[in-house]
Amino acid sequence: MDPVAWEHLLTVRKFVEKYPAFTENSIRWLIFNRRTNGFGECFLKVGPKRIFINVPKFFQKIQENTMEM
């Protein structure tokens, strides 16, 4: 895993506070299905429960998966 600057990491709750377009449930669904949906590299698990979101990688993955209309 690449080294991560700590200022790029947010907990799920802090992430949804900062980016209200995403709900806590939608982020937790992405985390739960991270092995099959390609978002695994966006999350960092520390200890048994704490999960951080790598914000730049998350939005890069969102952009990669965005379809043009």
Secondary structure, DSSP 8 states (H G I E B T S, - for coil): -----GGGEEEHHHHHHH-TTS-HHHHHHHHHTHHHHS-GGGEEEETTTEEEEEHHHHHHHHHHT----
